[in-house]
Amino acid sequence: MIDRALDWRSVREEVTRHLQALIRFETVNPPGNETPLAEYLADVLRREGISAEVIESAPGRGNLVARLRGQGKGRPLLLMAHSDVVSVERAKWTRDPFGGEVVDGKVWGRGAVDTKGLVACELGVMLLLRRLEMPLERDVIFAVFADEEAGGQFGACWMWQNRRELIDAEFAINEGGGMALTLGSQRFYLCQTGEKGAARLRLIARGEPGHASMPIPDTAMQHAARAILTLSTHTFPTVLTPTVTRFLREIGQALGGRIREQIEATLTDPTWERLAALPLGGGERRLLYAMTRNTAVPTIVRGGHRINVIPSEVTIEVDGRILPGQDPEAFAAEVQRLVGPNVQVQLTSRGRGIEADPDSPLFRVIGETMAELDPGARVVPYLVPGGTDAKCLPGIKVYGFMPMRDHPEEFDLAHAHDERISVDTLEFATRALFEIVTRFCAPHARSWR
C-alpha cells in the first residue's frame, strides 16, 4: 500500500515554495547563468545533510549533483532535470514570467512545466528520502543540468564526457512523460522511453538581385517561399518504431473491441490515413502524427537589407526531427530533393533518436505505482517528438515521467506564453515519484515503515 501517513499538505507547500524560488532565477538560455540556481539547491540539500556539489562547465554554467548513498546492491538511480529555460516575450504574458506567483492554485512562470517543476518535485523526493532515513539498496543521484534548451554541451553532455562518475547510473527518471491520456473510460499515463533525434537544417535560396520597382522571376524570395510551402505541407512517410508499435498495441489490448481491431490493422499496414482514423482527440492525433514520421518545420527566415532591393539570398532555418533508426544525412538529402535545385540544404546539427527498452524492473514499478495511485490506470511507453538530455547519457536507460493526472493540458504549456503548473500536479507528481523511488531503491521500506 501507498504510505498515507506522510503529511502531504506540508510536502505540497514546501515543493511549491521551492518552485517559486527556482522560477525567480532568470536562467534564460542563452546565456543560461544557471550557477545561482544550482547553489540554491545545494544549500537546501546540504542543510538536510545531503552531499551536494555544483560543477561549472564554464563560468556561470552550473550543474548540481547530489547523492544519497545506498547499500550497493544495485547500480544507482538518477533523478534528472534541467534548470535553464527558453526566452519569453514579456508583453504577451499575463503575469511576470519570473515572478513565481501562485494564482488560482497554479504557479506561474517560465520553467514551471519545463522543467523547474520537475526539479522541485525531485528535490522534494530527495528531502523525504533523507528525513525518513529510507534503507536504500542503491544510490539515488539528483542531477540538475544546465543548457538542455541549447543542446546540453554545457550540461548533461559535458557532465557525461568530463564527470561521468558523478552521474553514471543504471536507470534515470527524466522529463518528457507522465501526461494522462483518457480514451473511453480508460486512463493511460505516457512514459517516455524514446525520443526523436535532431537534424537541424539551413536552407539557402539564391537568385538575381534587382530593384524592387521592377519585379523579376525566379528570385531568392520566391524560391524561399516555395521551399517553405513545400515543407509546411509535405507529409513524410509513416514509420512505426518499436516504441510506437508497443504504445499502440498496449492501448488496443486495454480497450479491446473495435479499437483493438483498428489498431492491429494499422500495425499490419501503417499509413497516416489509418492512424488518423483512430478515435483520438485533436491533441492526441497531432502527437501521433509527430511520433510516426520525420518532420521538417521552417521556423526562422532571414533575407533582404533594404525595402527597395530584391535580395540575392534568403536563409531559412528548419527544425528537423528524425525517428530513431533514421540517418540525419539521408534526411537532409530527402529535404534537398523536396525543395529542388534552387535552394541549397545544409545540415547544421545532427543527433540520432534513442529508445530505451520498457521491459525493465523500473518500468514495472512505475506501472504498479500508478495503478495504485490512480486505480485502473495503465502506463504505456511512448516516443516524445522533441529531445531531452537523455541523448547525452548513452549508458543509462532513461524514462521520462512526471505524472500529470488532473491537468494533462499543462504539458502543452512548455515554451508557451503564461506557462504555469498547478499545485495539485506538484503534489501528485512528488507523491508518485517518491513512491516509485522508494519501491525501486528501498523495496523493504514498506515493512520498515
Secondary structure as UniProt FT lines:
FT   HELIX           8..23
FT   TURN            29..31
FT   HELIX           35..47
FT   TURN            48..49
FT   STRAND          51..56
FT   TURN            59..60
FT   STRAND          62..68
FT   STRAND          77..82
FT   HELIX           90..92
FT   TURN            97..98
FT   STRAND          102..103
FT   TURN            104..105
FT   STRAND          106..108
FT   TURN            110..115
FT   HELIX           116..131
FT   TURN            132..133
FT   STRAND          140..145
FT   HELIX           148..150
FT   TURN            153..155
FT   HELIX           156..162
FT   HELIX           164..167
FT   STRAND          171..174
FT   STRAND          179..183
FT   TURN            184..185
FT   STRAND          186..195
FT   STRAND          197..206
FT   STRAND          210..211
FT   TURN            212..213
FT   HELIX           220..233
FT   HELIX           242..255
FT   HELIX           257..268
FT   HELIX           272..276
FT   HELIX           282..291
FT   STRAND          295..303
FT   TURN            307..308
FT   STRAND          309..310
FT   STRAND          313..322
FT   TURN            324..325
FT   HELIX           328..339
FT   TURN            341..342
FT   STRAND          343..350
FT   STRAND          354..355
FT   HELIX           361..373
FT   TURN            374..376
FT   STRAND          378..384
FT   HELIX           389..392
FT   TURN            394..395
FT   STRAND          397..400
FT   HELIX           408..413
FT   TURN            414..415
FT   TURN            417..418
FT   STRAND          420..422
FT   HELIX           423..441
FT   TURN            443..444
FT   HELIX           445..448
//
